[in-house]
Amino acid sequence: QVNFVESGGGWVQPGGSLRLSCAGTGVSFTIEDMAWYRQAPGKQRELVATVTRAGITKYIDSVKGRFTISRDNTKNTMYLQMNNLRPEDTAAYFCYAERYGSPGYWGQGTQVTVSS
């Protein structure tokens, strides 16, 4: 069974940092693009950042310069380094892994809360 599990969320004060991880288990195929999404209470899930298998990255404007997405293909793991966090970054963060020719996989989410 394939699973992707996020970890690293928690509470942090504004200006603080967190590092999220998304680890895949039971993976027997090539993972294509991977992405981090987030969903704040009462809002739609939004794409935060993507990384291709080759390491090409994209970010939404609000996190550029503060967040860094990366992956380790040998470990089927993706990361999101989040610096200078703001209250508006508070959300549940989800990882997504794309599989060629099949539906992708979602993690269960990890909560990030930024407040003083």
ABEGO torsion letter per residue (X at the ends): XBBBBBBGBEBBBBGBBBBBBBBBBGBABBBBBBBBBBBBBGBBBBBABBBBAAGBBBBBAAABGABBBBBBAAAGBBBBBBBGBBAAABBBBBBBBBBBGBBBBBBAEBBBBBBX
